[in-house]
Amino acid sequence: MSLSDIYEQLGCIVLAAGRGGEAVSHLQRSLIMRRQLHNQQGEASSLRHLAIAYLTLGHLGVAFRDEWQSLLIYQRLGVLSRQRMINMLRELLTWAVGRRQWRK
């Protein structure tokens, strides 16, 4: 496990605990490291989790920008299936409306 992975996991843990601002800090560190390493799949993952963290803080524009960038990277890498895109958008929407369940 790399240091960027640790920062992303830590960001996800504090996000789940309701500490969005702290999560953004950890996730941004992860994103910077992954960009420096040219780890595009990791970059997309960090962006995806940043989008959720920004949603919890009420920064909708930034959240959807980061989610869109994540989708574009996954598409460019050829790993964005229809189901993966649906799952990502469902997760984002779930966080946007208070983590309630969406129909499958």
C-alpha positions in Angstrom: 0.0 0.0 0.0 1.4 3.4 -1.0 1.3 6.6 1.0 -1.3 8.0 -1.5 -3.5 5.0 -0.8 -3.2 5.6 3.0 -4.2 9.2 2.6 -7.2 8.2 0.5 -8.3 5.5 3.0 -7.9 8.0 5.9 -10.0 10.5 3.9 -12.7 8.0 3.4 -12.7 7.0 7.1 -13.0 10.6 8.4 -15.6 11.3 5.7 -17.7 8.4 6.9 -17.4 9.9 10.4 -18.9 13.1 9.2 -15.7 15.2 9.0 -15.9 16.4 5.4 -13.3 19.2 5.8 -10.7 16.9 7.2 -11.5 14.3 4.5 -10.9 16.9 1.8 -7.5 17.6 3.2 -6.4 13.9 3.2 -8.0 13.3 -0.2 -6.3 16.3 -1.8 -2.9 15.0 -0.5 -3.7 11.7 -2.1 -4.7 13.4 -5.4 -1.5 15.5 -5.5 0.7 12.4 -4.9 -1.1 10.4 -7.6 -0.8 13.1 -10.1 2.9 13.4 -9.4 3.3 9.6 -9.9 1.1 9.8 -13.1 -1.2 7.2 -11.5 -4.4 8.0 -13.5 -6.6 5.3 -12.0 -5.6 6.4 -8.5 -6.2 10.0 -9.5 -9.7 9.1 -10.7 -10.4 7.4 -7.4 -9.2 10.4 -5.3 -11.3 12.7 -7.4 -14.3 10.5 -6.9 -14.0 10.5 -3.2 -13.2 14.2 -3.2 -16.5 14.8 -5.0 -18.4 13.0 -2.2 -16.5 15.0 0.5 -17.3 18.3 -1.3 -21.0 17.3 -1.4 -21.0 16.8 2.4 -19.7 20.4 2.7 -22.3 21.7 0.3 -19.9 22.6 -2.5 -22.0 21.1 -5.3 -20.2 22.7 -8.2 -16.8 21.5 -7.1 -18.3 18.0 -6.3 -19.8 17.5 -9.8 -16.6 18.9 -11.4 -14.5 16.3 -9.6 -16.9 13.5 -10.4 -17.0 14.5 -14.0 -13.1 14.5 -14.2 -13.1 11.1 -12.6 -15.5 9.7 -15.1 -13.4 11.2 -18.0 -10.2 9.6 -16.7 -11.9 6.2 -16.3 -13.3 6.5 -19.8 -9.9 7.4 -21.2 -8.4 4.4 -19.4 -11.1 2.1 -20.9 -12.4 1.0 -17.5 -15.7 2.8 -17.5 -18.4 0.3 -18.1 -22.0 1.3 -18.2 -22.6 -0.4 -14.8 -19.6 1.3 -13.2 -20.8 4.7 -14.4 -24.3 4.0 -12.9 -22.8 2.9 -9.6 -20.6 6.0 -9.4 -23.5 8.3 -10.1 -25.8 6.4 -7.7 -23.2 6.8 -5.0 -22.8 10.5 -5.6 -26.5 11.0 -5.6 -26.9 9.0 -2.4 -24.4 11.2 -0.6 -26.1 14.3 -2.1 -29.5 13.5 -0.6 -28.4 12.3 2.8 -27.1 8.8 2.1 -30.5 7.2 1.5 -30.8 4.1 -0.7 -31.7 4.4 -4.4 -33.5 1.8 -6.4 -31.4 -0.5 -8.5 
